[in-house]
Amino acid sequence: MHLGGFKSDSYIGSTWISELMVHGMLCCITFDCASDRFNINSQLEHLQAKYVGTGHSDMNRFEWAVNIQRDSYASYVGHYPILAYFAIAENESIGRERYNFMQVSI
């Protein structure tokens, strides 16, 4: 299961520093030595418990993608300037765009 991706890995002295992208947020994970690399699973579980919408260990890729899509449409409906931008781009009224986004997100 893939809920995020490593953006970069770097090695400084005896410390590994990995940057992990979780639900659009950049989180740094550090490893003091190679034996601490098993710790990444517990750190990822902690991040998933801390931030709503980052998934859980039993979630598959499709469920995660559907959650991201629903969150995106809810954000479009909730932020008037973005909604107005879509309405202008699609040559529709703002009310019609709001209705369409609500229908897609259900």
Order of alpha helices (4+ residues) and beta strands (2+ residues): beta-beta-beta-alpha-alpha-alpha-alpha
